[in-house]
């Protein structure tokens, strides 16, 4: 009880700090200047949303490669949108939405297969992001202005990201997600024994997926990388709409740099202030306008909130149909199983970005 209260206060403090940072950025750049930048977007915002939906489609195709073919793409698309909305709008460090995806998918493939696909897709998503970071690293390093310590910080953060993703990959291949829970279970900690049993079964399924279907996993990574490229194209489009066009390679550098910062500060709810601040830092470091960087961040934020609204509608629809189709006891039992499995894997999975 005390731990939950402390966590709630921590979330509120992070939201407050992020909000203060965002307000400070707006004041420093100037409200009138920022409004002028945003007005240039106008009807071009429709294109921003369209590219976001295309990006989500690529990510859905990446997830689908890890599932049986009987799962319809359209249904899976909206299940993913529902989970992504929860990740974006709730302070759950990008894990709450993964539980939602697993629970909504469970009626179509079963609890175990749903949880396995969600955790494997979380890894392939992270690997797709890492590929973009590596592609953008050289461009970032060659364009950075100012203090060399900024280059060093970026390289260190990139290496840490690669090590973290690589470690998660090895854990999945070797069935190591349940090991920390086994230690906690031996110490008699809370629900650790139950979580360990769930995680051990998840370990077995994940190891089998990587061993028996390496091509499907590679294709999943490829689709998630394609989604990152669509995100870069979205930035390229936004800059042109704002009258500040940049080369596509520069957009790759911006996305890679901002992605590293966002991933490092994944624990901030909804990335409030972080998402905006990272764009300002990146644009300034690359010799671009801070006002344009903040305008881009706010346009992307509005776009994500709109799409998250669609995701919440999808969540409401799937929740109502599931409640009508399943008995209370049975549904509750399976939902708890799915939640346990994904929550256990989340101990090793870490955070991510708001586009999960």
C-alpha positions in Angstrom: 0.0 0.0 0.0 2.8 2.4 1.0 4.8 1.5 -2.1 1.8 2.1 -4.4 1.2 5.5 -2.7 4.9 6.4 -3.2 4.8 5.4 -6.8 1.7 7.5 -7.4 3.5 10.5 -5.9 6.5 9.8 -8.1 4.3 9.8 -11.2 2.7 13.1 -10.2 6.1 14.6 -9.5 7.4 13.5 -13.0 4.3 14.9 -14.7 4.7 18.2 -12.8 8.4 18.4 -13.7 7.7 17.6 -17.4 4.9 20.2 -17.5 7.2 22.8 -16.0 9.8 22.0 -18.6 7.3 22.3 -21.4 6.0 25.7 -20.1 9.6 26.9 -19.7 10.4 25.9 -23.3 7.3 27.8 -24.6 8.2 30.9 -22.6 11.9 30.8 -23.7 11.0 30.5 -27.4 8.0 32.9 -27.3 4.3 32.1 -27.6 3.8 34.3 -30.6 6.7 32.8 -32.5 5.5 29.3 -31.7 1.9 30.0 -32.8 3.3 31.4 -36.0 5.1 28.2 -36.6 2.1 26.0 -35.8 -0.2 28.1 -38.1 1.9 27.1 -41.1 0.8 23.5 -40.6 -2.9 24.1 -41.3 -4.5 21.5 -43.4 -1.1 19.7 -43.7 -2.0 18.1 -40.3 -4.1 15.6 -42.2 -1.0 14.3 -43.9 0.7 14.0 -40.5 -2.1 11.8 -39.2 -2.2 9.7 -42.3 1.5 9.0 -42.0 1.0 8.1 -38.3 -1.7 5.6 -39.3 0.6 4.1 -41.9 3.4 3.8 -39.3 1.0 2.0 -37.0 0.1 -0.3 -39.9 3.8 -1.3 -40.4 4.2 -2.0 -36.7 1.0 -4.1 -36.8 2.5 -6.2 -39.7 5.6 -6.6 -37.5 3.5 -8.0 -34.7 1.4 -10.2 -37.0 4.5 -12.1 -38.2 4.8 -13.5 -34.7 1.2 -14.8 -34.6 -0.8 -17.6 -36.3 -2.2 -16.5 -39.7 -5.8 -16.8 -38.5 -5.6 -13.4 -36.7 -7.1 -10.8 -39.0 -4.9 -7.8 -39.8 -7.6 -5.2 -39.3 -8.6 -6.6 -35.9 -5.0 -6.8 -34.8 -4.4 -3.2 -36.0 -7.1 -1.9 -33.6 -6.0 -4.1 -30.8 -2.6 -2.6 -31.1 -4.0 0.9 -31.3 -5.9 0.2 -28.0 -2.7 -0.9 -26.3 -0.7 2.0 -27.7 -3.3 4.4 -26.4 -2.9 3.0 -22.9 0.9 3.3 -23.1 0.6 6.9 -24.2 -2.1 8.1 -21.7 -1.3 6.2 -18.5 1.8 6.3 -16.2 2.7 2.6 -16.7 6.2 3.0 -18.3 5.0 1.5 -21.6 3.9 -1.8 -19.9 0.2 -1.3 -19.2 -0.5 -1.2 -22.9 1.3 -4.5 -23.5 -1.0 -6.1 -20.9 -4.0 -4.7 -22.7 -2.8 -6.0 -26.0 -2.4 -9.5 -24.5 -5.8 -9.5 -22.9 -7.6 -8.3 -26.0 -5.8 -10.8 -28.2 -6.4 -13.7 -25.9 -9.8 -14.7 -27.1 -8.4 -15.3 -30.7 -5.2 -17.2 -30.0 -5.2 -18.1 -26.3 -3.5 -16.6 -23.3 0.0 -18.2 -23.8 0.3 -17.3 -27.5 -1.0 -13.8 -27.0 1.5 -13.1 -24.2 4.4 -14.7 -26.2 3.7 -12.6 -29.3 3.4 -9.3 -27.2 6.8 -9.9 -25.5 8.5 -11.0 -28.7 7.1 -8.0 -30.6 8.3 -5.7 -27.9 11.8 -7.0 -28.6 11.5 -6.8 -32.4 10.1 -3.2 -32.0 13.1 -2.2 -29.9 15.5 -3.8 -32.5 13.8 -1.9 -35.3 14.4 1.3 -33.4 18.0 0.3 -32.7 18.6 -0.1 -36.4 17.4 3.4 -37.0 19.6 4.8 -34.2 22.6 3.1 -35.8 21.7 4.4 -39.2 21.4 7.9 -37.8 24.5 7.9 -35.6 27.1 8.7 -38.2 24.9 11.5 -39.6 24.4 12.9 -36.1 28.1 12.8 -35.2 29.0 14.6 -38.4 26.5 17.4 -37.9 26.7 18.1 -34.2 27.8 21.6 -33.3 29.4 22.8 -30.0 30.8 20.8 -27.1 32.4 17.4 -28.0 31.0 16.1 -24.7 27.6 16.0 -26.5 29.0 13.6 -29.1 30.4 11.4 -26.3 27.1 11.4 -24.4 25.3 10.4 -27.6 27.7 7.5 -28.3 27.5 6.3 -24.7 23.7 6.4 -24.8 23.6 4.6 -28.1 26.0 1.9 -26.9 23.9 1.5 -23.7 20.7 1.1 -25.9 22.3 -1.5 -28.1 23.6 -3.4 -25.0 20.2 -3.3 -23.4 18.4 -4.6 -26.5 21.0 -7.2 -27.2 20.7 -8.4 -23.6 16.9 -8.7 -23.9 17.4 -10.7 -27.1 19.8 -13.1 -25.4 17.4 -13.5 -22.5 14.6 -14.4 -24.8 16.7 -16.9 -26.8 18.0 -18.6 -23.7 14.9 -18.5 -21.6 16.2 -16.2 -19.0 13.3 -13.9 -18.2 12.1 -16.1 -15.3 15.5 -16.2 -13.5 15.1 -13.0 -11.4 11.7 -14.2 -10.3 13.1 -17.6 -9.3 15.4 -15.8 -6.9 12.6 -13.7 -5.5 10.4 -16.9 -5.2 13.2 -18.6 -3.1 13.2 -15.5 -0.9 9.4 -15.8 -0.4 8.6 -12.4 -2.0 4.9 -11.8 -2.5 3.5 -13.3 -5.8 7.0 -14.1 -7.1 6.3 -17.9 -7.1 3.2 -17.5 -9.2 4.9 -15.1 -11.6 7.8 -17.4 -11.9 5.6 -20.2 -13.1 4.0 -18.0 -15.7 7.4 -16.6 -16.8 9.0 -20.0 -17.1 6.2 -21.1 -19.5 6.7 -17.8 -21.4 10.5 -18.5 -21.5 9.9 -21.9 -23.1 7.6 -20.4 -25.8 9.9 -17.5 -26.6 12.9 -19.8 -26.9 10.9 -22.0 -29.2 9.8 -19.1 -31.3 13.4 -17.9 -31.8 14.6 -21.4 -32.5 11.9 -22.6 -34.9 10.9 -19.3 -36.6 13.9 -17.1 -36.9 12.7 -15.9 -40.3 9.4 -14.7 -38.9 11.2 -12.8 -36.2 13.6 -11.2 -38.7 10.6 -10.1 -40.8 9.0 -8.6 -37.7 12.2 -6.6 -37.0 12.1 -5.5 -40.7 8.5 -4.2 -40.5 9.2 -2.3 -37.3 12.3 -0.8 -39.0 10.0 0.2 -41.9 7.7 1.9 -39.4 10.7 3.9 -38.1 11.4 5.0 -41.6 7.8 6.1 -42.0 8.2 8.1 -38.8 11.3 9.8 -40.4 9.2 10.5 -43.6 6.6 12.1 -41.3 9.3 14.4 -39.9 10.5 15.2 -43.5 6.9 16.1 -44.4 6.3 18.2 -41.3 9.4 20.3 -41.9 8.4 20.9 -45.5 4.9 22.0 -44.4 6.4 24.4 -41.8 8.6 25.9 -44.6 11.9 24.6 -43.1 12.8 21.7 -45.4 15.7 19.4 -44.5 17.4 16.5 -46.3 16.1 13.0 -45.5 19.4 12.1 -44.0 19.1 15.0 -41.6 15.7 13.8 -40.6 17.2 10.3 -39.9 19.7 12.0 -37.6 17.0 14.0 -35.8 14.8 10.9 -35.3 17.8 8.8 -34.1 19.1 11.4 -31.7 15.6 12.1 -30.3 14.8 8.4 -30.0 17.9 7.8 -27.8 16.8 10.7 -25.4 13.2 9.5 -25.3 14.2 5.9 -24.6 16.6 7.0 -21.8 13.7 8.9 -20.1 11.0 6.3 -20.7 9.8 6.5 -17.1 8.3 10.0 -17.5 4.6 9.5 -18.0 3.5 10.3 -21.6 7.0 11.8 -22.1 5.5 15.2 -21.0 8.2 17.8 -21.6 10.7 15.1 -22.5 9.4 14.6 -26.0 9.4 18.4 -26.6 12.7 19.1 -24.9 14.5 16.4 -26.8 13.4 17.9 -30.1 14.6 21.3 -29.1 18.0 19.9 -28.0 18.4 17.9 -31.2 17.4 20.8 -33.5 19.7 23.2 -31.7 22.6 20.7 -31.7 22.2 20.3 -35.5 22.2 24.1 -36.0 18.4 24.3 -36.7 15.7 26.5 -35.2 14.7 25.7 -31.6 11.2 27.2 -32.4 10.8 24.8 -35.3 11.9 21.9 -33.1 9.3 22.7 -30.5 6.6 23.2 -33.2 7.4 19.8 -34.7 7.2 18.2 -31.2 3.8 19.8 -30.5 2.4 18.8 -33.9 3.6 15.2 -33.3 2.1 15.4 -29.8 -1.3 16.5 -31.1 -1.2 13.8 -33.8 -0.5 11.1 -31.2 -3.3 12.3 -28.9 -5.7 12.2 -31.8 -4.7 8.6 -32.7 -4.7 7.6 -29.1 -8.3 8.8 -28.9 -9.1 6.4 -31.7 -7.3 3.7 -29.7 -9.4 4.4 -26.7 -12.5 3.9 -28.8 -11.2 0.6 -30.0 -10.4 -0.4 -26.4 -13.9 0.4 -25.3 -15.3 -1.6 -28.2 -13.2 -4.7 -27.6 -13.8 -4.5 -23.8 -17.6 -4.4 -24.3 -17.6 -7.3 -26.8 -15.4 -9.4 -24.5 -17.6 -8.7 -21.5 -20.6 -9.8 -23.5 -19.0 -12.9 -24.8 -17.3 -14.3 -21.7 -18.4 -15.3 -18.2 -17.1 -13.2 -15.4 -15.1 -15.8 -13.6 -13.5 -17.4 -16.7 -12.6 -14.1 -18.2 -11.1 -12.8 -15.0 -9.0 -15.9 -14.6 -7.5 -15.7 -18.1 -7.1 -11.9 -17.9 -5.0 -12.4 -14.8 -2.9 -15.0 -16.5 -2.2 -12.7 -19.4 -1.4 -9.8 -17.0 0.9 -12.0 -14.9 2.9 -13.2 -18.0 3.4 -9.9 -19.6 4.1 -8.1 -16.3 6.7 -10.7 -15.4 8.4 -10.2 -18.8 8.2 -6.5 -18.3 10.9 -6.7 -15.5 13.4 -7.5 -18.3 11.9 -5.5 -21.1 12.4 -2.0 -19.8 10.7 1.0 -21.4 10.3 2.3 -24.9 8.7 5.1 -26.8 5.2 6.4 -27.0 4.6 4.8 -30.3 4.5 1.3 -28.8 
